[in-house]
Amino acid sequence: MATLTYVYAESTAVLGPLATQHEPHSYDLCTDHAQRLTVPRGWDVVRHEGELPPPPSQDELTALAEAVREAGRAVQAEPAPITSGTRHLRVLRGKED
C-alpha cells in the first residue's frame, strides 16, 4: 500500500508509504497500482526509495471490517436528538438477522 499525493503547483506526484493522516489531494493505492502509476505528460514523479510496506493480511482486513461493523451498530443504536422548532429527517435501518 502507498499514498499518492499531488502537488499541483509543481506538477509533481509524490508516491510514498501509507499516510497516517488524510491530506488534501492524497489517495491511498494498493501495491499493484502504486507500481504501475503514470502521471500526465510534463509532470514529475517522486517515488519513495525502498520497498513499500506489504499489503495487510486477510486477518487484519477481517478485524478491520468487524470493527467498522461494530462502530456502525453503535451509531445506529443512538438516534440523533430532535431539536425543537426545526424538522429533521433521519433514516432508521432494520435490524440484520
Secondary structure, DSSP 8 states (H G I E B T S, - for coil): -EEEEEEGGGTEEEEES--SS--TTEEEE-HHHHHT----TT-EEEE-SS-------HHHHHHHHHHHHHHHHHHHHS-----TTS-----------
